[in-house]
């Protein structure tokens, strides 16, 4: 009998989560049902009491969703995973399970706009204090920790500056201060193929599965990964009671399908990104390229240590002003002006006015996000065509 836990990443992304079904379908069917039958009143009672495994109601679990959850848990090296209706559903579900009034969360200063808004403006309404520090400096994190700190939260690479945070160093500082602090890492930019934070000392991983995990721009979803005990707690409280952010069976089906090619897609995203980053690095109209694969990028050495490859995301600063830059980007023909990331298409956006518009100008500056920064999600097109599109769009800038 093959031990799937000992198989390679590509094998697991295809085979984990497959279970026999009554029709013998090779692919896990879409169990498009809200509720499930019991053989008897007694069986229903046992399932509600947790005395017998089985399905009750899709807000709690569903066979199609479970298949996707098993895949993600295996690929992240976690005991269990929970699918949610969005990435923010995963983040809020995990945090509401871990935090209560009077607690503190210490987060890195550079975060996705909606995460920053949740922490700085949302959770404070309910008595949870958020503090921000530069996690690239371990001493800054240590100074921010107090007896009230219950969660340390970070992304790496960070959205949108691609700042790389040393996960092992952050986990070491947090756990040395208090072993009960939970280190939560948003692994969306890297995907499980490039980075597994749990193996580096993190306690919980969250994802926007909308991005690389699904990979095709046709799903909104998220995942939480951790111990079985913690995932059970989130399922019964953070998901069931607090957020109701339940992943649909159809979305779970699409995610499980997308996951079968994750490693292949990530290899192409990364090779394309490296080619584009090197071209942009030498372009006379570009002031700076923020990409972990470039040797002169500040986080290059940490990225080499904790990531398999440097990823498909980058940001650039142009020498031109904001309006001139926008006019040049509007000339793109192959690359698409759109938010999100991890799709087959190359996507270009302006964080300060789009994904990070929840930040004030002062907060952008404090987080190290230039107002003229342009974020690029490199797609799966031929790299020569991506470069050619940027070349024609930037022709007027030189």
VMD Tcl script that draws the C-alpha trace (Angstrom):
set ca {
  {0.00 0.00 0.00}
  {1.49 3.33 -1.09}
  {1.92 5.84 1.72}
  {0.71 9.03 0.05}
  {2.45 11.15 2.71}
  {5.78 9.90 1.39}
  {5.01 10.69 -2.24}
  {6.29 13.75 -4.04}
  {4.47 17.07 -4.40}
  {3.20 16.44 -7.93}
  {1.85 13.01 -7.01}
  {0.08 14.36 -3.95}
  {-1.47 17.32 -5.76}
  {-3.15 14.83 -8.11}
  {-4.02 11.90 -5.86}
  {-4.62 13.15 -2.30}
  {-8.31 13.60 -1.54}
  {-9.53 10.93 -3.93}
  {-12.07 8.56 -2.37}
  {-14.26 5.85 -3.79}
  {-17.74 6.97 -4.77}
  {-20.81 4.97 -5.64}
  {-20.50 5.60 -9.39}
  {-16.78 4.92 -9.61}
  {-16.04 8.40 -10.96}
  {-12.33 9.11 -11.43}
  {-12.80 12.76 -10.42}
  {-14.53 13.60 -7.15}
  {-18.13 14.49 -8.07}
  {-19.76 17.80 -7.22}
  {-22.01 17.03 -4.25}
  {-24.32 19.98 -4.90}
  {-26.50 19.50 -1.86}
  {-27.18 21.59 1.21}
  {-28.07 18.69 3.50}
  {-27.46 14.95 3.91}
  {-29.76 12.06 4.87}
  {-29.43 10.06 8.09}
  {-30.25 6.38 8.33}
  {-32.08 7.06 11.57}
  {-32.83 9.67 14.22}
  {-30.20 8.01 16.38}
  {-27.54 8.36 13.68}
  {-28.35 12.05 13.26}
  {-27.99 12.54 17.00}
  {-24.63 10.79 17.05}
  {-23.30 12.95 14.20}
  {-24.41 16.17 15.87}
  {-22.80 14.99 19.10}
  {-19.54 14.23 17.28}
  {-19.79 10.55 18.19}
  {-19.91 9.35 14.57}
  {-18.21 10.71 11.44}
  {-20.36 11.67 8.50}
  {-21.98 14.58 6.75}
  {-24.78 16.71 8.16}
  {-25.01 20.03 6.33}
  {-22.73 21.66 3.75}
  {-22.07 24.66 5.99}
  {-20.16 22.19 8.16}
  {-18.60 19.88 5.56}
  {-19.16 18.38 2.13}
  {-17.43 15.53 0.27}
  {-16.30 17.74 -2.62}
  {-14.96 20.42 -0.29}
  {-13.26 17.79 1.87}
  {-11.34 16.51 -1.18}
  {-9.89 19.98 -1.84}
  {-9.13 20.47 1.85}
  {-7.21 17.20 2.03}
  {-5.09 18.22 -0.97}
  {-4.20 21.63 0.46}
  {-3.40 20.19 3.90}
  {-1.05 17.65 2.36}
  {0.69 20.17 0.12}
  {1.21 22.61 3.01}
  {2.40 19.86 5.35}
  {-0.47 20.46 7.80}
  {-2.65 18.02 9.67}
  {-5.87 19.50 8.29}
  {-7.28 22.32 6.20}
  {-10.57 24.20 5.98}
  {-11.98 25.70 2.80}
  {-13.71 29.09 2.94}
  {-15.67 31.30 0.57}
  {-12.80 33.79 0.12}
  {-9.30 34.60 1.22}
  {-10.68 37.18 3.63}
  {-13.05 34.48 4.91}
  {-9.98 32.39 5.73}
  {-8.13 35.26 7.41}
  {-11.11 36.49 9.44}
  {-12.22 32.96 10.34}
  {-8.77 32.09 11.67}
  {-8.31 35.37 13.55}
  {-11.77 35.38 15.14}
  {-11.06 31.86 16.40}
  {-7.70 32.87 17.87}
  {-8.61 36.30 19.30}
  {-11.10 37.80 21.72}
  {-11.70 41.20 23.32}
  {-8.61 42.36 25.22}
  {-6.16 40.42 23.06}
  {-3.49 41.87 20.79}
  {-2.32 40.87 17.33}
  {1.10 42.03 16.14}
  {1.33 42.17 12.36}
  {3.97 43.07 9.83}
  {3.63 46.64 8.58}
  {3.13 45.58 4.94}
  {-0.12 43.73 4.27}
  {-2.84 43.28 1.67}
  {-5.22 46.23 1.85}
  {-8.26 44.35 3.16}
  {-6.19 42.51 5.77}
  {-4.78 45.83 6.94}
  {-8.30 47.26 7.11}
  {-9.59 44.26 9.09}
  {-6.80 44.57 11.64}
  {-6.51 48.34 11.92}
  {-10.15 49.38 11.54}
  {-12.35 46.28 11.93}
  {-11.20 44.18 14.87}
  {-10.61 47.23 17.05}
  {-14.40 47.71 17.13}
  {-14.60 44.51 19.15}
  {-11.78 45.11 21.60}
  {-8.88 43.51 19.73}
  {-5.85 45.76 19.38}
  {-3.59 45.53 16.33}
  {0.03 46.67 16.38}
  {2.31 46.89 13.35}
  {6.08 46.42 13.12}
  {8.73 45.79 10.49}
  {9.25 42.03 10.71}
  {12.41 42.33 8.62}
  {13.90 43.55 11.93}
  {13.49 40.84 14.60}
  {14.13 43.39 17.35}
  {11.14 45.44 16.17}
  {8.88 42.41 16.53}
  {10.29 41.58 19.95}
  {9.66 45.13 21.18}
  {6.02 44.97 20.01}
  {5.17 41.77 21.89}
  {3.34 41.96 25.22}
  {1.55 39.60 27.58}
  {-1.64 40.35 25.60}
  {-0.19 39.22 22.27}
  {-1.98 36.11 21.08}
  {-1.25 36.24 17.32}
  {1.71 37.27 15.19}
  {0.58 37.77 11.59}
  {2.56 38.20 8.37}
  {2.67 37.72 4.64}
  {5.78 36.72 2.72}
  {6.44 37.76 0.06}
  {4.41 40.81 1.11}
  {1.69 42.38 -0.97}
  {2.56 44.56 -2.90}
  {6.26 45.31 -2.20}
  {7.41 41.67 -2.34}
  {9.27 42.23 0.94}
  {10.53 38.83 2.11}
  {10.17 38.02 5.81}
  {12.22 35.28 7.48}
  {9.46 32.97 8.74}
  {11.75 30.88 10.93}
  {13.18 33.99 12.59}
  {9.72 35.46 13.29}
  {8.46 32.16 14.69}
  {11.54 31.84 16.89}
  {11.12 35.33 18.36}
  {7.38 34.91 18.94}
  {7.58 31.44 20.47}
  {10.57 32.34 22.63}
  {8.54 35.20 24.12}
  {5.47 33.01 24.62}
  {5.07 29.48 23.21}
  {1.30 29.98 23.11}
  {1.48 32.81 20.55}
  {0.18 31.60 17.21}
  {2.21 32.63 14.18}
  {-0.12 32.99 11.19}
  {1.35 33.28 7.69}
  {-0.48 34.32 4.53}
  {1.21 32.14 1.90}
  {-0.85 33.36 -1.07}
  {2.00 34.95 -3.06}
  {4.20 31.86 -2.80}
  {1.70 28.97 -2.97}
  {2.42 25.65 -1.21}
  {4.70 24.63 -4.07}
  {7.23 27.37 -3.39}
  {7.00 27.65 0.40}
  {5.61 25.71 3.37}
  {5.52 28.02 6.42}
  {4.49 25.26 8.85}
  {7.82 23.54 8.23}
  {9.56 26.81 9.12}
  {7.88 27.17 12.51}
  {4.55 28.84 11.73}
  {1.40 27.55 13.43}
  {-1.28 28.46 10.89}
  {-1.27 29.16 7.15}
  {-3.96 31.09 5.29}
  {-4.49 31.41 1.55}
  {-6.58 33.24 -0.93}
  {-7.26 30.18 -3.10}
  {-8.61 32.59 -5.69}
  {-4.98 33.04 -6.71}
  {-2.37 30.37 -7.49}
  {-4.09 27.45 -5.75}
  {-6.97 27.61 -8.23}
  {-5.00 29.40 -10.90}
  {-7.67 30.12 -13.50}
  {-9.42 33.28 -12.35}
  {-12.84 31.66 -12.01}
  {-13.16 31.07 -8.25}
  {-13.29 33.16 -5.07}
  {-12.12 30.97 -2.16}
  {-9.68 30.59 0.72}
  {-8.03 27.99 2.96}
  {-6.82 27.73 6.54}
  {-4.22 25.06 7.39}
  {-3.05 23.93 10.81}
  {-3.44 21.20 13.39}
  {-6.55 19.04 13.30}
  {-7.63 20.42 16.66}
  {-7.35 24.02 15.49}
  {-9.14 23.38 12.19}
  {-11.96 21.66 14.08}
  {-12.23 24.75 16.27}
  {-12.36 27.09 13.27}
  {-14.91 24.87 11.54}
  {-17.17 24.89 14.59}
  {-16.74 28.56 15.52}
  {-14.83 30.82 13.12}
  {-16.64 29.41 10.09}
  {-19.94 28.05 11.39}
  {-20.80 30.82 13.82}
  {-18.67 33.91 13.20}
  {-18.32 34.31 9.43}
  {-20.47 31.73 7.65}
  {-17.89 32.00 4.83}
  {-18.55 28.52 3.45}
  {-16.86 27.27 0.28}
  {-19.35 26.00 -2.29}
  {-19.01 22.43 -3.64}
  {-18.68 23.74 -7.20}
  {-15.82 26.05 -6.24}
  {-14.16 23.18 -4.37}
  {-14.42 21.06 -7.52}
  {-12.72 23.77 -9.60}
  {-9.98 24.19 -6.99}
  {-9.27 20.45 -6.82}
  {-9.02 20.44 -10.60}
  {-6.70 23.46 -10.62}
  {-4.46 21.96 -7.95}
  {-3.56 19.03 -10.18}
  {-1.31 21.34 -12.23}
  {-0.04 23.65 -9.46}
  {3.61 22.63 -9.65}
  {3.72 22.87 -13.45}
  {2.01 26.25 -13.44}
  {4.27 27.65 -10.73}
  {7.40 26.58 -12.59}
  {6.18 28.52 -15.66}
  {5.04 31.55 -13.63}
  {8.49 31.72 -12.04}
  {10.53 31.26 -15.20}
  {8.43 33.88 -17.00}
  {8.75 36.26 -14.05}
  {12.52 35.94 -13.96}
  {12.78 36.76 -17.67}
  {10.47 39.76 -17.35}
  {12.13 41.00 -14.15}
  {15.58 40.96 -15.74}
  {14.26 42.86 -18.77}
  {12.51 45.46 -16.62}
  {15.58 45.77 -14.38}
  {17.60 47.06 -17.34}
  {14.87 49.24 -18.88}
  {15.81 52.95 -18.84}
  {12.28 54.02 -17.82}
  {12.20 51.75 -14.75}
  {13.62 53.08 -11.47}
  {13.36 49.86 -9.46}
  {12.13 46.28 -9.75}
  {10.88 44.57 -6.62}
  {11.38 40.83 -7.26}
  {12.86 38.21 -4.90}
  {14.72 36.50 -7.75}
  {16.96 39.49 -8.53}
  {20.34 39.40 -6.84}
  {20.18 43.06 -5.83}
  {16.74 42.72 -4.20}
  {16.92 43.21 -0.45}
  {15.18 39.91 0.38}
  {17.08 37.80 -2.13}
  {19.05 35.68 0.36}
  {16.07 34.97 2.61}
  {13.97 34.03 -0.42}
  {16.67 31.59 -1.54}
  {16.64 30.04 1.93}
  {12.89 29.53 2.38}
  {11.40 29.47 -1.14}
  {11.89 26.84 -3.84}
  {11.66 29.55 -6.53}
  {11.17 33.34 -6.30}
  {7.56 33.39 -7.48}
  {5.48 34.98 -10.21}
  {4.81 38.35 -8.56}
  {6.76 41.57 -8.91}
  {6.33 45.30 -8.54}
  {8.02 48.17 -10.33}
  {8.61 51.87 -9.78}
  {8.77 54.03 -12.89}
  {10.91 57.14 -13.30}
  {7.92 58.99 -14.77}
  {5.20 60.56 -12.63}
  {1.98 58.75 -11.77}
  {-0.14 60.15 -14.62}
  {2.53 59.49 -17.25}
  {3.00 55.96 -15.93}
  {-0.76 55.34 -16.05}
  {-0.90 56.56 -19.65}
  {1.86 54.13 -20.60}
  {0.20 51.20 -18.82}
  {-3.06 51.99 -20.62}
  {-1.26 51.11 -23.88}
  {-0.81 47.46 -22.82}
  {-2.53 45.12 -25.27}
  {-1.67 41.58 -24.13}
  {-1.26 42.24 -20.42}
  {-4.49 43.10 -18.60}
  {-5.23 45.98 -16.22}
  {-6.91 44.08 -13.38}
  {-6.54 43.22 -9.72}
  {-6.06 39.70 -8.36}
  {-3.10 37.52 -9.24}
  {-2.02 33.98 -10.03}
  {-4.12 33.70 -13.18}
  {-2.97 32.36 -16.54}
  {-3.12 35.94 -17.81}
  {-0.55 38.61 -16.89}
  {-2.32 41.17 -14.68}
  {-1.18 44.72 -13.92}
  {-2.59 47.01 -11.21}
  {-1.85 50.17 -9.23}
  {-1.98 49.24 -5.51}
  {-2.37 52.76 -4.06}
  {-5.63 53.34 -5.96}
  {-6.81 49.72 -6.13}
  {-5.87 46.80 -3.83}
  {-4.36 49.04 -1.13}
  {-6.74 51.98 -1.38}
  {-7.75 51.36 2.27}
  {-4.38 52.88 3.26}
  {-4.05 56.63 3.80}
  {-1.03 58.28 2.11}
  {0.66 58.30 5.53}
  {-0.06 54.60 6.05}
  {1.30 53.79 2.58}
  {4.52 55.60 3.44}
  {4.78 53.88 6.83}
  {4.34 50.50 5.15}
  {6.98 51.17 2.52}
  {4.51 51.25 -0.37}
  {5.32 54.02 -2.89}
  {2.22 55.70 -4.33}
  {3.55 55.10 -7.84}
  {4.20 51.38 -7.33}
  {2.86 49.08 -10.07}
  {2.18 45.43 -9.20}
  {2.48 42.76 -11.88}
  {1.27 39.15 -11.73}
  {3.19 37.38 -14.47}
  {1.04 34.89 -16.35}
  {1.63 31.79 -18.45}
  {1.97 33.46 -21.84}
  {5.18 33.18 -23.85}
  {7.66 35.42 -22.01}
  {8.79 37.06 -25.26}
  {5.24 38.26 -25.84}
  {4.88 39.66 -22.32}
  {8.14 41.58 -22.75}
  {7.14 42.82 -26.20}
  {3.89 44.21 -24.79}
  {5.69 46.14 -22.04}
  {8.27 47.31 -24.57}
  {5.66 48.89 -26.84}
  {3.79 50.37 -23.88}
  {6.93 51.96 -22.41}
  {8.30 53.20 -25.74}
  {7.04 56.72 -25.09}
  {8.86 56.91 -21.73}
  {12.39 56.79 -23.15}
}
mol new
graphics top color blue
foreach p $ca { graphics top sphere $p radius 0.5 }
foreach p [lrange $ca 0 end-1] q [lrange $ca 1 end] { graphics top cylinder $p $q radius 0.2 }
display resetview
